Amino acid sequence: MTPKRVAFTNPALLIFLHVLLFQRAEP
């Protein structure tokens, strides 16, 4: 299974990545 497929089939992972990006974007 490729990471892209895992993220595509795992909404929780997408949310987790979104949170990480949000925390990184904020100072």
Steps between C-alpha positions, in 0.01 A plus 500: 500500500636837400491793744278689255244219507512485879434874527226472240323223686573639847305820577648503850849519351397792280366683804821426688711639216276806480549566872876464464506745209281742695731490803805545278346790309413681823790674676 
